[in-house]
Amino acid sequence: MAHEIKYRSFDELVEDVSVDFSTYSLEGMIDPQQLIKVAMRVNFDLGLRIQPEKHRVLNLDKGKAKLPSDFYSLNYANICGNYTVEYQALAGSHVEDVIIAPTTDCVPSEDVPNNCQPENTCINQCGDYYQLIQKVKTETRVYETFLPLRVKPSKSVSGCCPNVNYRSPNEIEVRDGFVYSNFDEGTIYINYQGSMEDEEGTLLVMDHPLVNEYYEYAIKQRILENMFFAGEQVTPQMQLIEPRLRAARNNALSFVNTPNFKELQKIWEMNRRAMYDKYVNMFKSVPTIG
């Protein structure tokens, strides 16, 4: 998706549907408790791309750290090196990563393939310097060194997580809401997909004109279905909703799965590298005659 994802609560979605079904709403035929699972199914159908991307710094204690309550799937992780205290903060805790300056000194090695050298300040992309700024109570910690980390594959780890293919003595495993490591103490930065809920645990849905109709028609279909089983004559309304629901679903999935510029650029770079290895690198090892 080329646009920043916005969200709204499930209650706001039900209110919009109640406006369209005002008569049924006044008669008490719309029960939000029966419709939550419909919104959750639509979220699942739209996939991981609509889930919010978040990050957190975890402090390991005796080789173990608790994951955030809204954790869903791990994208990547790194070990944070030593930190410096730059300036004082008033209060609160905040984590952010900031690009400092470009560099071309980041070259993969045999010991750390497909990743930045340990001495370089990179998180996920060679060619950029990164800082990790953590504000804890009255101090601000700045991490500039990140070490490679291997993650064991599991159902809580994204299929495209680069840490799965790393070769490193430092290893973690994500399971049962915790991170387990083969070292006792340390600080880990994780980037993960969060659950579709806010800080209070309220269900969230994606908010976009091309996606809202999918949510609304799916809920309207369930309302009419419940009314039909209750003996109401709503067959014409159901026949009207069904084709519009299918069209709304196709439009929503098409919009959500459309890659943005960065994704297209990454695909182009992968194809370029593959063609280079296939048609150029194969001739470099051929000895010359003469």
C-alpha atoms as one frame of an Amber mdcrd trajectory, in Angstrom:
protein
   0.000   0.000   0.000   1.241   3.437  -0.875  -0.761   5.213   1.830  -0.260
   5.364   5.572  -2.707   3.055   7.307  -5.344   4.636   9.522  -7.604   2.827
  11.961 -10.947   3.244  13.673 -12.610   1.336  16.464 -15.107  -1.461  16.013
 -17.750   0.656  17.784 -17.396   3.375  15.133 -17.857   0.752  12.423 -21.055
  -0.532  14.040 -22.352   3.039  14.341 -21.919   3.582  10.593 -23.786   0.352
   9.866 -26.535   1.319  12.326 -27.056   4.565  10.417 -27.709   2.590   7.207
 -29.900   0.094   9.098 -31.609   2.704  11.276 -34.948   0.852  11.318 -33.378
  -2.419  12.374 -31.271  -0.574  14.956 -34.338   1.045  16.558 -36.002  -2.370
  16.738 -32.982  -3.783  18.606 -31.985  -6.211  15.850 -28.312  -5.181  15.807
 -26.212  -6.778  18.550 -22.530  -5.695  18.417 -21.467  -8.800  20.369 -22.610
 -10.975  17.461 -20.643  -8.892  14.948 -17.178  -8.763  16.532 -16.138 -12.054
  14.969 -17.151 -10.736  11.539 -14.786  -7.759  11.851 -12.030 -10.073  13.113
 -12.548 -12.364  10.108 -12.262  -9.421   7.711  -9.048  -8.307   9.444  -7.646
 -11.807   9.013  -8.752 -11.897   5.368  -6.973  -8.608   4.599  -3.734 -10.059
   5.986  -0.682  -8.865   7.902  -0.209  -5.781   5.730  -2.948  -3.900   7.589
  -1.582  -4.639  11.059   0.320  -1.813  12.770   4.117  -2.029  12.768   5.620
  -1.344  16.194   8.950  -1.582  17.986  10.109  -2.114  21.524  13.319  -2.462
  23.541  13.448  -5.545  25.782  15.850  -6.075  28.679  16.787  -9.718  29.142
  16.969 -11.062  32.687  18.365 -14.572  33.134  17.895 -15.223  29.421  14.218
 -14.278  29.365  12.039 -11.226  28.585   8.277 -10.766  28.307   6.871  -9.682
  24.928   4.455  -6.732  24.621   0.793  -7.578  25.160  -0.068  -6.544  21.578
   2.673  -8.686  19.983   1.558 -10.702  16.951   4.513 -11.501  14.689   8.249
 -10.673  14.796   9.696  -8.811  11.798  13.342  -8.542  12.876  15.495  -8.146
  15.979  18.958  -6.906  16.957  21.123  -6.836  20.071  21.835  -3.301  21.262
  25.428  -2.545  22.233  26.667   0.003  24.733  24.716   3.208  25.114  25.483
   6.778  26.060  23.349   9.256  27.985  23.033  12.465  25.976  20.481  14.678
  27.700  17.764  14.635  30.311  14.112  13.925  29.587  11.205  15.117  31.707
   9.328  11.832  32.139   7.886   8.815  30.340   9.377   6.121  28.114   9.707
   6.322  24.346  11.632   4.398  21.684  12.482   5.630  18.196  15.061   4.972
  15.474  16.603   7.867  13.552  18.783   7.832  10.419  21.948   9.822  11.109
  24.008   9.863   7.912  24.676   7.668   4.872  27.763   5.504   4.560  29.174
   3.053   2.036  31.475   1.195   4.423  28.945  -1.505   5.296  30.031  -4.676
   3.487  28.785  -8.192   4.386  31.387 -10.674   5.571  31.617 -14.440   5.644
  30.931 -14.493   9.393  27.935 -12.175   9.166  26.262 -12.823   5.771  23.441
 -10.606   4.520  23.921  -8.239   7.429  25.999  -5.258   8.490  29.337  -5.664
  10.201  29.025  -5.664  14.015  31.081  -2.471  14.321  28.800  -0.535  11.981
  25.697   1.211  13.315  23.101  -0.468  11.141  19.808  -2.101  12.004  18.265
  -3.424   8.824  19.741  -1.698   5.781  23.363  -1.404   4.712  24.186   2.118
   3.585  22.425   3.969   6.405  23.520   4.805   9.919  20.911   4.285  12.608
  20.493   5.396  16.175  18.164   3.899  18.710  16.959   6.483  21.209  15.327
   5.211  24.390  13.861   7.633  26.894  13.577   6.067  30.346  12.305   8.246
  33.181  14.902  11.007  33.584  17.549   9.881  31.086  17.868   9.363  27.361
  19.918   6.399  26.176  21.410   6.431  22.687  22.452   3.125  21.105  24.674
   3.329  18.027  26.000  -0.241  17.806  23.868  -3.259  16.904  25.052  -6.863
  16.808  23.682  -9.663  14.602  21.170 -11.999  16.164  19.714 -15.297  15.020
  16.032 -16.089  15.608  14.702 -19.637  15.660  11.789 -20.115  13.219   8.392
 -20.424  14.880   4.753 -19.496  14.329   5.394 -16.171  16.117   8.126 -15.184
  13.641   7.325 -13.665  10.263   8.185 -15.781   7.238  10.323 -12.942   5.821
  12.249 -12.298   9.039  15.933 -11.880   7.978  17.244 -13.033  11.376  16.194
 -16.613  10.614  19.020 -16.895   8.053  21.716 -15.202  10.158  24.672 -17.198
  11.459  25.439 -15.854  14.898  26.350 -17.331  18.295  23.663 -15.096  19.830
  20.275 -16.743  19.428  16.728 -16.122  20.669  13.445 -18.012  20.494   9.964
 -16.469  20.564   7.278 -18.592  22.178   4.466 -18.427  24.747   4.607 -14.637
  25.001   8.303 -14.532  25.968  11.715 -14.189  24.351  14.245 -16.848  25.391
  17.963 -16.367  24.655  21.147 -18.403  24.967  22.804 -15.532  26.893  21.815
 -14.300  30.347  21.630 -10.518  30.045  21.362  -7.948  27.270  19.158  -5.418
  25.509  17.206  -6.409  22.394  15.446  -4.171  19.885  12.475  -5.873  18.198
  10.319  -4.723  15.304   6.982  -6.540  15.192   3.464  -6.550  13.813   1.011
  -5.559  16.522  -2.461  -6.950  17.074  -5.474  -5.072  15.719  -6.382  -3.458
  19.036  -5.665  -0.234  20.881  -4.055   0.265  24.280  -7.363  -0.483  26.018
  -7.876  -3.750  24.127 -10.615  -2.402  21.817 -10.807  -4.080  18.430  -9.550
  -1.912  15.557 -10.393  -2.038  11.857  -8.711  -0.401   8.899 -10.130   2.987
   7.913 -10.033   3.702   4.173 -12.824   4.410   1.627 -11.831   1.410  -0.493
 -11.835  -0.928   2.517 -14.686   0.407   4.661 -17.330  -1.009   2.333 -15.927
  -4.514   2.792 -16.307  -4.245   6.575 -19.762  -2.685   6.347 -21.200  -5.123
   3.804 -19.783  -8.103   5.730 -21.514  -6.879   8.907 -24.735  -6.096   7.048
 -24.750  -9.607   5.623 -24.428 -11.098   9.117 -27.220  -8.863  10.476 -29.584
  -9.940   7.686 -28.561 -13.565   8.157 -29.419 -13.424  11.865 -32.742 -11.792
  11.040 -33.517 -14.482   8.455 -32.902 -17.241  11.007 -35.138 -15.346  13.423
 -38.045 -15.626  10.943 -37.855 -12.171   9.345 -38.530 -11.827   5.622 -35.269
 -10.314   4.418 -34.570 -12.464   1.343 -34.615  -9.499  -1.122 -32.183  -7.563
   1.059 -29.810 -10.544   1.258 -29.902 -10.971  -2.518 -28.931  -7.315  -2.864
 -26.104  -7.489  -0.321 -24.375 -10.654  -1.594 -22.996  -9.355  -4.954 -22.035
  -6.019  -3.417 -20.115  -7.810  -0.667 -18.116  -9.782  -3.240 -17.282  -6.626
  -5.195 -16.288  -4.760  -2.016 -14.030  -7.646  -0.959 -12.274  -7.702  -4.350
 -11.693  -3.948  -4.233 -10.361  -4.090  -0.673  -7.961  -6.980  -1.331  -6.736
  -5.331  -4.537  -5.972  -2.108  -2.692  -4.313  -3.755   0.325  -2.108  -6.060
  -1.772  -0.910  -3.345  -4.167   2.839  -2.905  -3.511   4.225   0.551  -2.831
   7.305   2.110  -4.414   9.745   0.694  -1.848   8.482  -2.848  -2.398   8.722
  -2.470  -6.179  12.254  -1.115  -5.802  13.237  -4.090  -3.650  11.839  -6.535
  -6.223  13.748  -4.727  -8.989  16.998  -4.923  -7.014  16.498  -8.646  -6.336
  15.849  -9.357 -10.020  18.855  -7.265 -11.045  21.105  -9.140  -8.602  19.768
 -12.502  -9.795  20.390 -11.660 -13.465  23.874 -10.372 -12.622  24.748 -13.626
 -10.863  23.335 -15.648 -13.737  24.871 -13.848 -16.733  27.938 -11.995 -15.377
  29.370 -13.767 -12.339  29.472 -17.077 -14.189  32.183 -15.723 -16.535  34.403
 -14.262 -13.785  35.637 -17.690 -12.697  36.545 -18.802 -16.253  40.355 -18.742
 -16.660  41.699 -16.743 -19.571  43.854 -18.369 -22.239  47.159 -16.799 -23.051
